[in-house]
Amino acid sequence: MRHIHQLNRSHFTISILALMLIVSLSGMGFAADGQVDLNTGTAKELQQLPGIGKGLAKRIVDYRTANGPFKTVEDLIKVKGIGKKTFAKMQDRLTVGSSPQVAASE
């Protein structure tokens, strides 16, 4: 009987650890709705965006490191190699915090 209690405790512990892992990963660059946060996304996470390979992902991270956090998703166009067409492909998958921020048209 003692063995069964130890086994149940092990399963409980594993379940708790798995839940903690899921919660911690959700705080990273991926938002719950599949968006990528430009300010917290890793290069690997940024590569999941359409048109972003290793080189552009590294440039995004480098730009963020040198210039501070992105204020709007449209600021991504300031990164060398990302033009309006590339931005348009991924715009709906970008966020800079809890919600997408798009600069107002002038």
C-alpha positions in Angstrom: 0.0 0.0 0.0 2.9 2.4 0.8 4.3 1.8 -2.7 1.0 3.0 -4.2 1.0 6.2 -2.2 4.6 6.9 -3.2 3.6 6.3 -6.9 0.7 8.7 -6.6 2.9 11.3 -5.0 5.4 10.9 -7.9 2.7 11.4 -10.5 1.4 14.4 -8.6 4.9 15.9 -8.5 5.5 15.3 -12.2 2.1 16.9 -13.0 3.0 19.9 -11.0 6.4 20.3 -12.6 4.8 19.9 -16.1 2.2 22.6 -15.2 5.0 24.9 -14.0 6.9 24.4 -17.3 3.9 25.2 -19.3 3.2 28.4 -17.3 6.8 29.5 -17.5 6.9 29.0 -21.3 3.8 31.0 -21.8 5.6 34.0 -20.3 8.2 33.8 -23.0 8.0 35.3 -26.5 4.8 33.4 -27.5 1.5 34.8 -26.5 -1.4 32.5 -25.9 -3.0 33.2 -29.3 0.2 32.3 -31.2 1.5 35.8 -31.5 5.2 36.6 -31.0 6.2 39.4 -28.7 8.9 41.4 -30.3 10.3 42.5 -26.9 10.6 39.0 -25.3 10.8 36.6 -28.3 14.0 34.7 -28.7 15.7 34.4 -32.1 14.3 30.9 -32.4 10.7 32.1 -31.7 11.1 35.0 -34.1 12.0 32.5 -36.8 8.5 31.1 -36.6 7.2 34.3 -38.3 6.7 34.3 -42.0 9.8 35.6 -43.9 12.1 35.5 -40.8 15.2 33.3 -41.0 18.2 33.1 -38.7 19.8 36.3 -40.0 16.7 38.5 -39.6 15.9 37.0 -36.3 19.4 37.8 -35.0 19.0 41.4 -36.4 15.7 41.8 -34.6 17.3 40.7 -31.3 20.4 42.9 -31.9 18.2 45.9 -32.7 16.1 45.4 -29.6 19.3 45.1 -27.5 20.9 48.3 -29.0 17.7 50.4 -29.1 15.5 49.2 -26.3 12.1 47.6 -26.5 9.9 48.1 -29.5 7.1 50.5 -28.8 4.8 49.4 -31.6 4.9 46.4 -33.9 5.4 48.8 -36.8 8.8 49.7 -35.3 10.0 46.4 -36.7 10.3 48.1 -40.1 13.3 50.0 -38.6 15.3 46.7 -38.6 17.5 46.4 -41.7 16.1 43.8 -44.1 12.4 44.1 -43.0 10.4 46.2 -45.4 6.7 46.9 -45.7 6.0 43.6 -47.6 7.8 41.4 -45.1 6.1 43.3 -42.3 2.6 42.8 -43.9 3.1 39.0 -44.0 3.6 38.8 -40.2 1.8 41.9 -38.8 -1.1 39.9 -37.4 1.2 37.6 -35.5 3.2 40.4 -33.7 2.7 42.0 -30.4 4.8 44.3 -28.1 3.3 43.3 -24.8 -0.1 42.1 -23.9 -1.7 43.3 -27.1 -0.7 44.3 -30.6 0.3 47.9 -30.9 0.2 49.5 -34.4 1.3 53.1 -34.9 -1.5 55.4 -36.0 -1.4 56.4 -39.7 -0.3 59.9 -40.2 
